Amino acid sequence: MFRGLREVSMIGPLATGLIVLSLVIGLWALVNTMRDRPMGRVLPGALALLELGLIVQAGVVAAALARGEGPPGTATVIGYLAATVLIPPVALFLGYAERSRWGSAVIAVAGFAIPGMVGRLLQIWQGLV
């Protein structure tokens, strides 16, 4: 039961896509920061797309957990899911609140934090704790 779900919900193109998109957002925001520019118009759209993907991933994992599947540390999984879903909107809010290069810096930090969290969530899901 647990083995089959591992292959479906956390391994695959969605997790990889989330990591890649988040790294692209982080690099883009870092370039904006180094160029002394605010976040601009494209980064909010990219963050919205990332948020949508994170919500889909959280829904898939939550459904699996509701069926009784998943790793033994479900509290840790839920914590990582909640944090990854909350980071992009908070970063976007702070990016709009700080209309200088530091708004872009906040988005860069968020962009580099999410791949680590999705990767760690993947490890926990696979039982590689």
C-alpha positions in Angstrom: 0.0 0.0 0.0 2.7 2.5 1.0 5.0 1.4 -1.7 2.6 2.2 -4.6 1.8 5.6 -3.4 5.4 6.6 -3.1 5.8 6.3 -6.8 2.7 8.3 -7.6 2.4 11.3 -5.3 5.9 12.5 -4.4 8.1 11.1 -7.2 7.7 12.4 -10.6 7.4 15.4 -12.8 5.4 17.5 -10.3 8.0 17.5 -7.6 10.8 18.0 -10.2 8.8 20.8 -11.8 8.3 22.5 -8.5 12.0 22.4 -7.7 13.0 23.7 -11.1 10.4 26.5 -11.1 11.4 27.6 -7.7 15.1 27.7 -8.5 14.3 29.7 -11.7 12.3 32.2 -9.5 15.1 32.3 -7.0 17.7 33.0 -9.6 15.5 35.6 -11.3 14.9 37.4 -8.1 18.6 37.3 -7.2 19.4 38.9 -10.5 16.8 41.6 -9.8 18.4 42.1 -6.3 21.9 42.4 -7.8 20.6 44.9 -10.4 19.0 46.9 -7.6 15.5 46.4 -8.9 12.1 45.6 -7.3 10.4 42.3 -8.2 8.7 43.6 -11.4 5.6 42.2 -13.0 6.7 38.6 -14.0 7.8 37.3 -10.6 4.3 37.6 -9.1 2.9 35.4 -11.9 5.7 32.9 -11.5 5.0 32.8 -7.7 1.3 32.2 -8.4 2.2 29.3 -10.7 4.5 27.9 -8.1 1.8 28.2 -5.5 -0.7 26.4 -7.7 1.7 23.5 -8.1 2.4 23.4 -4.4 -1.3 23.3 -3.6 -1.8 20.4 -6.1 1.1 18.5 -4.5 -0.3 19.2 -1.0 -3.7 17.9 -2.2 -2.3 14.7 -3.6 -0.3 14.0 -0.4 -3.2 15.0 1.9 -5.5 12.6 0.0 -2.9 9.8 0.3 -2.6 10.5 4.1 -6.4 10.4 4.4 -6.4 7.0 2.9 -3.9 5.9 5.5 -0.9 5.8 3.2 2.4 7.5 3.7 5.3 7.6 6.0 5.1 7.1 9.8 6.0 10.7 10.6 2.8 12.3 9.2 3.1 15.4 11.5 6.4 16.2 9.8 4.9 15.7 6.4 2.0 18.0 7.2 4.4 20.6 8.6 6.5 20.6 5.4 3.4 20.8 3.3 1.9 23.7 5.2 5.2 25.6 5.1 5.8 25.1 1.4 2.2 26.3 0.6 2.6 29.4 2.9 6.0 30.6 1.7 5.1 32.0 -1.8 2.2 34.2 -0.6 4.2 35.5 2.3 7.1 36.2 0.0 4.8 38.0 -2.5 3.3 40.1 0.3 6.7 41.1 1.6 7.9 41.7 -2.0 5.0 44.1 -2.5 5.5 45.7 0.9 9.2 46.4 0.2 9.4 48.1 -3.2 13.2 48.1 -3.3 15.8 45.5 -4.1 15.1 43.9 -0.8 11.7 42.9 -1.9 13.4 40.9 -4.7 15.8 39.5 -2.1 12.9 38.1 0.0 11.6 36.4 -3.1 15.0 35.0 -3.9 15.2 33.5 -0.4 11.8 32.0 -0.8 12.8 30.6 -4.2 15.8 28.9 -2.8 14.0 27.6 0.3 11.3 25.7 -1.4 13.5 23.3 -3.4 15.1 22.3 -0.1 11.8 21.8 1.5 10.3 19.8 -1.4 13.4 17.7 -1.5 13.3 17.0 2.2 9.6 16.2 1.9 10.4 13.8 -0.9 13.0 12.1 1.3 10.6 11.7 4.2 7.9 10.3 1.9 10.3 7.8 0.5 11.3 6.6 4.0 14.9 7.9 3.6 14.7 9.8 6.9 
